Amino acid sequence: MPAFQKQNLTGQTFGYWTVLRENREEHTRRQRVSDAVIPSLWVCQCICGRINPAVRVHALLGGKSHSCGCKRKQPHPDALKPITPPPPPQTPDWI
């Protein structure tokens, strides 16, 4: 059976996140508090400049974390499109 190899995500981009490095300090601190197995944590920088020291690997790889929250503040591209009124109803030819 092959041994589990940890992925190196440094430099990869997930949504607005860019992975800077693995956060070993936060990981060992949390593991001392609890005996549970804790997934690896990564230090990520958002395109807005904010740095989050504890983004879980499952959130990055599973697509659950895309940004620090600045993405939610931006309007959706569909919201910027002008609203066009529907065409008027056409009367049937037989009237």
Secondary structure, 3 states (H helix, E strand, C coil): CCCCCCCCCCCCEECCEEEEEECHHHHHHHHHHCCCCCCCEEEEEECCCCEEEEEEHHHHHCCCCCCCCHHHHCCCHHHHCCCCCCCCCCCCCCC
